[in-house]
Amino acid sequence: MEIKDITTYSRLDKDKTPRVYEVSLQGIRYTVHRHIHYPGTWLLTCRDIGIEMENMETDDTQQALHNAMVFMLGALDGLILKYTMIRNELNQEID
């Protein structure tokens, strides 16, 4: 798993504090990021699986990255269950 700071900085920015981290796993990318309308917390976005600006409920970077992993695990488990049920239903129709 690779976690990298993908914050874009202006030449004039004096503060180089990271505001966007990207995590990439097996072609799925998600970001843990700040947003002007959500001060004091980090958000999770993973467009690959339909997650948009989910509040990680912390201002701590490491905790936010951890919370994002936990949230992603839950979301992926839900998708696996959903697609397994669809697959089983289709298999029943074919038989």
Stockholm file with secondary structure:
# STOCKHOLM 1.0

chainA/1-95         MEIKDITTYSRLDKDKTPRVYEVSLQGIRYTVHRHIHYPGTWLLTCRDIGIEMENMETDDTQQALHNAMVFMLGALDGLILKYTMIRNELNQEID
#=GR chainA/1-95 SS CEEEECCCCCTTCSCCCCCEEEEEETTEEEEEECCTTSTTSCEEEEGGGTEEEEECCCSCHHHHHHHHHHHHHHHHHHHHHHHHHHHHHHHHHHC
#=GC SS_cons        CEEEECCCCCTTCSCCCCCEEEEEETTEEEEEECCTTSTTSCEEEEGGGTEEEEECCCSCHHHHHHHHHHHHHHHHHHHHHHHHHHHHHHHHHHC
//
